[in-house]
Amino acid sequence: MKNKSISHIKEIQIYLPPFIQDIIQRLQYAGFEAYAVGGAVRDLCLHRPIMDWDVTTSADPPEIRKVFGGVKNFSLKHETITLLHADSHCEVTPFRGDKEQSHSLLDDFGHRDFTINAMAYDIETNEIIDPYDGRGDLQRKVVRAVGRPEDRFREDPIRVLRAVRIAHELGFRIEQKTRDAIVQMADQLTYTANERIRDELMKILLSPKPSRAFRLMNRTGLLGYILPELLEGKGKRQNSHHQYTIYRHIMETMDYVQAEPFIRLTALFHDIAKPRARKKINGRFRFYGHEEASADLTNEIMRRLRFSNETIREVTHLIKNHMVDYDPQWTDGAVRRFIQRVGPHRVAALISFRKADLIAHGKLDHKMKLLDELEKRIHAITSGPYIKTRIDLAINGNKVMEILGLRSGPAVGDILNILMARVTENPEDNTEEALINMVREFKNHA
């Protein structure tokens, strides 16, 4: 039986995907209450695209599994069952509430994070159930905790960061009592799994103008618990090529680069160790080796935040190579070696990042024109016959072993690398005849 104290607001028309409707109806047919809830309902009210669907129900986890016995599912969160269908998924969670008590929808609302997420949609009545005036806060553009903010943040400390992320995404402000509680309880993030912090951070990084969220994280004290290394750049002036401090330059770079995970992460971390590398020599600040130092520090930070090994490799590689020092005197062979060093699949991203990096200096100079020239030369080279990897060589390791009488091992790979270097400098030599002759030279000089 629904709690009659819950306020209902009539809706004209709301569309739920068939998969979500089916989940709710199957639970209802089995005798349970079930509602679409949380951020999806919020976004329905805001006419925003919905990325994630959540359903809350009076059923407990074993009952949920019984109802959906034939549906693919998994469970990563306590008591939450994630149902899968084609490219869609939906988290189904029992009503929240105090332990060892039966729970109602109203109890569930009382333990949700923010009023704008404490709303449910009833498909039977076509009504939004909104006991904490979440729709009013949507109109006022406010992120407000449900009940006492301190209670909500103790229940789940990640909410202090989520408040900033949601406010940033929606262009809302954080209500004063909620914001005060965030400042007072920022240290609670130390009790949160780093994976969860990483996930919130990535949502912020991939949003438009992430620097605004970082500014709010800094003002509320959260940044010091998430990325204390970043704060080392605050107030640190650079050399005459830069208008901004190290910290401000990083913020500007993040805003300028495209919203792609590897690139935004590279922007965030590319100068992270610059404050530690900063030295004043003859009256000027120098940052010798800061790219290598930043890559090393980035590796440490990203491992702390539980990023995947692949992501760490890609980002640190871009950081190590981000100081593109192109000279128009480079031969085509030099450009090809640059492409090989960076990686053919990464070079466009690196050039794009470096342009944003230069714009974020606040002082445009001739380097941007040089990058444009390098970009054109890279495009010309990679558009024609181009040797990307050893697989593109006209002969393979088996042929090398046949000619030299070698067994499979490191020596074969070393020879292929030498051949790769030769044809990188002179692509016209990538023929079977030419490469066989080169290998025979190794035999003659052995």
C-alpha positions as CSV (number, residue, x, y, z in Angstrom):
1,M,0.0,0.0,0.0
2,K,1.4,3.4,-1.0
3,N,2.0,6.0,1.8
4,K,-0.8,8.6,1.4
5,S,1.5,11.3,2.9
6,I,3.6,11.3,-0.2
7,S,2.7,14.2,-2.4
8,H,1.7,13.4,-6.0
9,I,2.1,15.8,-9.0
10,K,0.2,14.9,-12.1
11,E,2.2,14.6,-15.3
12,I,0.9,14.9,-18.9
13,Q,3.1,12.5,-20.7
14,I,6.3,10.6,-19.7
15,Y,8.0,8.0,-21.9
16,L,9.9,5.1,-20.3
17,P,11.8,2.6,-22.6
18,P,10.0,-0.7,-23.0
19,F,12.8,-2.5,-21.0
20,I,12.2,-0.3,-18.0
21,Q,8.4,-0.5,-18.3
22,D,8.8,-4.3,-18.4
23,I,10.9,-4.4,-15.2
24,I,8.5,-2.3,-13.3
25,Q,5.4,-4.2,-14.5
26,R,7.0,-7.7,-13.8
27,L,7.7,-6.6,-10.2
28,Q,4.1,-5.2,-9.9
29,Y,2.6,-8.4,-11.3
30,A,4.6,-10.3,-8.7
31,G,2.9,-8.3,-6.0
32,F,5.6,-5.7,-5.3
33,E,5.8,-1.9,-5.5
34,A,8.2,-0.7,-8.1
35,Y,9.0,2.8,-9.4
36,A,11.5,4.5,-11.7
37,V,13.6,6.7,-9.3
38,G,16.5,9.0,-8.8
39,G,18.5,10.8,-11.5
40,A,16.4,9.4,-14.4
41,V,13.3,11.1,-13.0
42,R,15.3,14.3,-12.4
43,D,16.4,14.2,-16.0
44,L,12.9,13.5,-17.2
45,C,11.7,16.7,-15.4
46,L,14.6,18.6,-17.0
47,H,14.0,17.1,-20.5
48,R,17.6,15.9,-20.5
49,P,18.8,12.7,-22.1
50,I,18.8,9.8,-19.6
51,M,22.0,7.7,-19.5
52,D,21.2,5.5,-16.5
53,W,17.9,4.0,-15.2
54,D,17.2,3.0,-11.6
55,V,14.2,1.2,-10.2
56,T,13.3,0.9,-6.5
57,T,11.1,-1.8,-5.2
58,S,9.6,-3.3,-2.1
59,A,11.1,-6.7,-3.2
60,D,14.3,-7.9,-1.5
61,P,17.3,-9.1,-3.5
62,P,16.3,-12.9,-3.5
63,E,12.8,-11.9,-4.6
64,I,14.2,-9.6,-7.4
65,R,16.4,-12.5,-8.6
66,K,13.4,-14.8,-8.6
67,V,11.2,-12.4,-10.6
68,F,14.0,-11.9,-13.2
69,G,15.4,-15.5,-13.2
70,G,15.7,-15.5,-17.0
71,V,17.3,-12.1,-17.4
72,K,21.1,-11.5,-17.5
73,N,22.2,-9.7,-14.4
74,F,25.1,-9.0,-12.0
75,S,25.5,-7.4,-8.6
76,L,28.5,-5.1,-7.8
77,K,26.8,-3.0,-5.2
78,H,25.3,-4.2,-1.9
79,E,21.7,-5.4,-2.5
80,T,21.6,-3.8,-6.0
81,I,20.8,-6.1,-9.0
82,T,21.8,-4.8,-12.4
83,L,19.6,-6.2,-15.2
84,L,20.9,-6.3,-18.7
85,H,19.1,-6.1,-22.0
86,A,20.8,-5.5,-25.4
87,D,22.7,-2.3,-24.9
88,S,20.7,-1.2,-21.9
89,H,21.0,-1.8,-18.2
90,C,18.9,-1.0,-15.2
91,E,19.8,-1.1,-11.5
92,V,17.1,-2.5,-9.3
93,T,17.4,-1.8,-5.6
94,P,15.2,-2.6,-2.6
95,F,13.7,0.4,-0.7
96,R,16.4,2.0,1.4
97,G,15.9,2.5,5.1
98,D,17.2,1.8,8.6
99,K,18.5,-1.7,9.3
100,E,16.2,-4.4,10.6
101,Q,13.0,-2.6,9.7
102,S,10.5,-2.9,6.9
103,H,10.9,-0.1,4.4
104,S,8.5,2.0,2.4
105,L,9.0,4.3,-0.6
106,L,9.0,7.2,1.8
107,D,11.8,5.6,3.9
108,D,13.7,5.2,0.7
109,F,13.4,8.9,-0.2
110,G,14.6,9.9,3.2
111,H,17.9,8.1,2.6
112,R,18.6,9.5,-0.9
113,D,21.3,12.0,-1.4
114,F,19.7,15.2,-2.8
115,T,16.1,16.4,-3.1
116,I,16.3,16.5,-6.9
117,N,17.2,12.8,-6.8
118,A,14.5,11.9,-4.3
119,M,11.7,11.6,-6.8
120,A,9.9,8.6,-8.3
121,Y,7.7,8.0,-11.3
122,D,4.6,5.8,-10.9
123,I,3.7,4.3,-14.2
124,E,0.2,3.2,-12.9
125,T,-0.9,6.7,-12.2
126,N,1.5,8.6,-14.5
127,E,2.5,10.8,-11.5
128,I,5.8,12.1,-10.1
129,I,6.1,11.4,-6.4
130,D,8.1,14.2,-4.8
131,P,8.0,14.5,-1.0
132,Y,11.0,16.7,-0.6
133,D,10.1,19.3,-3.2
134,G,12.8,18.2,-5.6
135,R,11.0,19.8,-8.5
136,G,11.0,23.1,-6.7
137,D,14.7,22.8,-6.3
138,L,15.0,22.0,-10.0
139,Q,13.2,25.3,-10.7
140,R,15.4,27.1,-8.2
141,K,18.5,25.4,-9.6
142,V,19.7,24.2,-6.2
143,V,21.4,21.0,-5.1
144,R,20.1,20.4,-1.5
145,A,20.7,17.4,0.7
146,V,17.7,15.4,1.8
147,G,17.1,16.2,5.5
148,R,20.3,16.9,7.5
149,P,23.3,17.0,5.1
150,E,25.6,15.6,7.7
151,D,23.5,12.5,8.0
152,R,23.4,11.9,4.2
153,F,27.2,12.4,3.9
154,R,27.9,10.0,6.7
155,E,25.8,7.4,5.0
156,D,27.9,7.7,1.9
157,P,30.9,10.1,1.9
158,I,31.2,10.1,-2.0
159,R,28.1,12.3,-1.9
160,V,30.3,15.3,-0.9
161,L,32.0,15.0,-4.3
162,R,28.8,14.0,-6.1
163,A,27.1,17.3,-5.0
164,V,29.9,19.2,-6.8
165,R,29.6,17.1,-9.9
166,I,25.8,17.4,-10.2
167,A,25.9,21.1,-9.5
168,H,28.5,21.5,-12.2
169,E,26.7,19.3,-14.7
170,L,23.4,21.1,-14.3
171,G,24.7,24.6,-13.8
172,F,23.1,24.7,-10.3
173,R,24.4,26.1,-7.0
174,I,24.8,24.1,-3.8
175,E,22.4,25.1,-1.0
176,Q,24.3,26.8,1.8
177,K,23.7,24.2,4.6
178,T,24.7,21.5,2.2
179,R,27.8,23.3,1.1
180,D,28.8,24.1,4.7
181,A,28.5,20.3,5.5
182,I,30.7,19.5,2.5
183,V,33.4,21.8,3.8
184,Q,33.2,20.4,7.3
185,M,33.2,16.8,6.1
186,A,35.6,16.9,3.1
187,D,38.0,14.6,5.0
188,Q,35.3,11.9,4.8
189,L,36.5,11.2,1.3
190,T,39.4,9.4,2.8
191,Y,36.9,6.6,3.7
192,T,35.7,6.3,0.2
193,A,37.0,3.7,-2.3
194,N,39.3,5.3,-4.8
195,E,37.5,3.7,-7.7
196,R,34.4,5.7,-6.8
197,I,36.4,8.9,-6.6
198,R,37.9,8.1,-10.0
199,D,34.5,7.6,-11.5
200,E,33.2,10.9,-10.2
201,L,36.4,12.6,-11.4
202,M,36.0,11.2,-14.9
203,K,32.4,12.5,-15.1
204,I,33.7,16.0,-14.2
205,L,36.6,15.8,-16.6
206,L,34.4,14.9,-19.5
207,S,31.9,17.7,-18.9
208,P,32.0,21.1,-20.6
209,K,34.5,23.5,-18.9
210,P,35.7,21.2,-16.1
211,S,37.7,24.0,-14.5
212,R,34.5,25.3,-12.9
213,A,34.0,22.1,-11.0
214,F,37.7,22.1,-10.0
215,R,37.2,25.6,-8.7
216,L,34.3,24.4,-6.5
217,M,36.3,21.4,-5.4
218,N,39.1,23.7,-4.3
219,R,36.8,26.1,-2.5
220,T,35.1,23.3,-0.6
221,G,38.4,21.6,0.4
222,L,37.7,18.5,-1.6
223,L,40.6,18.9,-4.1
224,G,43.1,18.5,-1.3
225,Y,41.8,15.0,-0.6
226,I,41.5,14.0,-4.3
227,L,44.5,15.5,-6.0
228,P,46.7,17.3,-3.4
229,E,49.6,17.3,-6.0
230,L,47.6,19.6,-8.2
231,L,47.4,22.3,-5.5
232,E,51.2,22.5,-5.5
233,G,50.9,24.6,-8.7
234,K,48.7,27.3,-7.2
235,G,50.4,30.7,-7.2
236,K,53.5,29.3,-8.9
237,R,54.5,31.6,-11.7
238,Q,56.2,30.4,-14.8
239,N,58.5,31.9,-17.4
240,S,57.9,34.6,-20.0
241,H,56.1,32.1,-22.4
242,H,53.3,31.7,-19.9
243,Q,50.7,34.3,-18.8
244,Y,49.3,32.0,-16.1
245,T,50.4,30.1,-13.0
246,I,51.0,26.4,-13.3
247,Y,47.6,25.6,-11.7
248,R,45.7,28.1,-13.9
249,H,47.5,26.9,-17.0
250,I,46.4,23.3,-16.3
251,M,42.8,24.4,-15.8
252,E,42.9,26.4,-19.1
253,T,44.3,23.4,-20.9
254,M,41.6,21.1,-19.6
255,D,38.9,23.5,-20.9
256,Y,40.4,23.8,-24.4
257,V,41.0,20.1,-25.2
258,Q,38.3,17.9,-26.7
259,A,36.2,15.9,-24.2
260,E,37.9,12.5,-24.8
261,P,39.1,10.5,-21.7
262,F,42.8,10.1,-22.6
263,I,43.2,13.7,-23.8
264,R,41.4,15.3,-20.7
265,L,43.5,13.1,-18.4
266,T,46.6,14.2,-20.2
267,A,45.6,17.8,-19.9
268,L,45.0,17.4,-16.1
269,F,48.3,15.8,-15.5
270,H,50.7,17.0,-18.1
271,D,52.4,19.6,-15.8
272,I,51.5,18.0,-12.5
273,A,55.2,17.8,-11.4
274,K,56.2,21.2,-12.8
275,P,56.2,22.8,-9.3
276,R,58.7,20.2,-8.2
277,A,60.9,20.7,-11.3
278,R,60.8,24.5,-11.0
279,K,64.2,26.2,-10.6
280,K,65.2,29.8,-10.9
281,I,68.3,30.1,-13.0
282,N,69.7,33.5,-13.9
283,G,66.5,35.2,-12.9
284,R,64.2,32.9,-15.0
285,F,62.1,29.9,-14.0
286,R,63.2,26.7,-15.7
287,F,61.4,23.3,-15.7
288,Y,64.0,20.9,-17.0
289,G,62.7,17.3,-17.3
290,H,59.2,18.3,-16.1
291,E,57.6,16.1,-18.8
292,E,59.3,12.9,-17.5
293,A,58.7,13.9,-13.9
294,S,55.0,14.6,-14.6
295,A,54.6,11.2,-16.3
296,D,56.1,9.5,-13.3
297,L,53.9,11.4,-10.8
298,T,50.9,10.8,-13.1
299,N,51.6,7.0,-13.0
300,E,51.6,7.2,-9.2
301,I,48.4,9.2,-9.0
302,M,46.5,7.1,-11.5
303,R,47.5,3.9,-9.8
304,R,46.2,5.4,-6.5
305,L,42.9,6.1,-8.2
306,R,42.7,2.6,-9.7
307,F,42.9,3.5,-13.4
308,S,43.5,0.6,-15.8
309,N,47.0,-0.2,-16.9
310,E,46.1,0.6,-20.5
311,T,44.8,4.1,-19.6
312,I,47.9,4.8,-17.5
313,R,50.2,3.7,-20.3
314,E,48.4,5.9,-22.9
315,V,48.3,9.0,-20.7
316,T,51.8,8.8,-19.4
317,H,53.1,8.2,-22.9
318,L,51.4,11.3,-24.2
319,I,52.7,13.3,-21.2
320,K,56.3,12.2,-21.8
321,N,56.1,13.3,-25.4
322,H,53.9,16.5,-25.0
323,M,56.8,19.0,-25.5
324,V,56.7,18.8,-29.3
325,D,59.7,20.8,-30.4
326,Y,59.3,20.8,-34.1
327,D,61.9,22.5,-36.4
328,P,61.1,23.2,-40.1
329,Q,64.5,21.8,-40.9
330,W,63.3,18.3,-40.0
331,T,63.7,15.9,-42.9
332,D,60.7,13.6,-43.8
333,G,62.7,10.9,-42.1
334,A,62.7,12.9,-38.9
335,V,59.0,13.4,-39.1
336,R,58.5,9.7,-39.6
337,R,60.7,8.9,-36.6
338,F,58.6,11.4,-34.5
339,I,55.4,9.5,-35.6
340,Q,57.0,6.2,-34.7
341,R,58.1,7.5,-31.3
342,V,54.7,8.9,-30.4
343,G,52.8,6.1,-32.1
344,P,50.8,6.4,-35.3
345,H,47.5,6.0,-33.5
346,R,48.4,8.7,-30.9
347,V,50.0,11.4,-33.0
348,A,46.9,13.2,-34.0
349,A,45.7,13.3,-30.4
350,L,49.1,14.6,-29.3
351,I,49.1,17.4,-31.8
352,S,45.6,18.4,-30.8
353,F,46.6,18.4,-27.2
354,R,49.7,20.4,-27.8
355,K,47.7,23.1,-29.6
356,A,45.4,23.4,-26.6
357,D,48.5,23.5,-24.3
358,L,49.9,26.4,-26.3
359,I,46.6,28.3,-26.3
360,A,46.5,27.9,-22.5
361,H,49.8,29.7,-22.3
362,G,47.8,32.8,-22.7
363,K,50.5,34.1,-25.1
364,L,50.3,32.8,-28.7
365,D,53.6,32.8,-30.6
366,H,55.2,31.2,-33.6
367,K,55.0,27.7,-32.1
368,M,51.3,27.4,-33.2
369,K,52.3,28.0,-36.8
370,L,55.1,25.4,-36.5
371,L,52.5,22.9,-35.2
372,D,50.2,23.6,-38.1
373,E,53.1,22.9,-40.4
374,L,54.1,19.7,-38.6
375,E,50.4,18.5,-38.7
376,K,50.3,19.0,-42.5
377,R,53.6,17.1,-43.0
378,I,52.3,14.2,-40.8
379,H,49.1,14.1,-42.8
380,A,51.0,14.0,-46.1
381,I,53.2,11.2,-44.9
382,T,50.5,9.1,-43.3
383,S,48.2,9.5,-46.3
384,G,50.6,7.8,-48.6
385,P,52.3,4.4,-48.4
386,Y,53.5,4.4,-44.8
387,I,55.3,1.8,-42.6
388,K,53.4,2.0,-39.3
389,T,54.8,-1.2,-37.6
390,R,57.0,-4.2,-38.2
391,I,54.0,-6.0,-39.6
392,D,54.2,-3.6,-42.6
393,L,57.7,-4.7,-43.5
394,A,58.1,-6.5,-46.8
395,I,59.7,-9.5,-44.9
396,N,58.9,-11.0,-41.5
397,G,60.8,-12.7,-38.7
398,N,60.6,-16.1,-40.4
399,K,62.4,-14.8,-43.4
400,V,65.1,-13.3,-41.2
401,M,65.6,-16.7,-39.4
402,E,65.8,-18.5,-42.7
403,I,68.5,-16.2,-44.1
404,L,70.6,-16.0,-41.0
405,G,69.9,-19.5,-39.7
406,L,68.6,-18.2,-36.4
407,R,66.1,-19.5,-34.0
408,S,63.2,-17.4,-32.7
409,G,64.4,-15.0,-30.0
410,P,65.4,-11.4,-29.2
411,A,68.0,-11.3,-31.9
412,V,65.4,-11.6,-34.6
413,G,63.4,-8.8,-33.1
414,D,66.5,-6.6,-32.9
415,I,67.1,-7.1,-36.6
416,L,63.5,-6.3,-37.5
417,N,63.8,-3.1,-35.5
418,I,66.9,-2.1,-37.4
419,L,65.0,-2.8,-40.7
420,M,62.1,-0.7,-39.4
421,A,64.5,2.2,-38.7
422,R,66.0,1.9,-42.2
423,V,62.6,2.0,-44.0
424,T,61.3,4.8,-41.7
425,E,64.2,6.9,-43.0
426,N,63.8,5.6,-46.6
427,P,60.3,4.1,-47.3
428,E,61.3,3.2,-50.9
429,D,63.6,0.5,-49.4
430,N,60.6,-1.5,-48.1
431,T,60.8,-4.2,-50.8
432,E,61.5,-7.9,-50.3
433,E,64.6,-7.7,-52.4
434,A,66.1,-4.6,-50.6
435,L,65.3,-6.0,-47.1
436,I,66.8,-9.4,-47.9
437,N,70.0,-7.7,-49.1
438,M,70.1,-5.8,-45.8
439,V,69.7,-9.0,-43.8
440,R,72.5,-10.6,-45.8
441,E,74.7,-7.7,-44.8
442,F,74.2,-8.7,-41.2
443,K,75.3,-12.2,-42.1
444,N,78.4,-11.0,-43.9
445,H,79.4,-8.8,-41.0
446,A,78.7,-11.5,-38.3
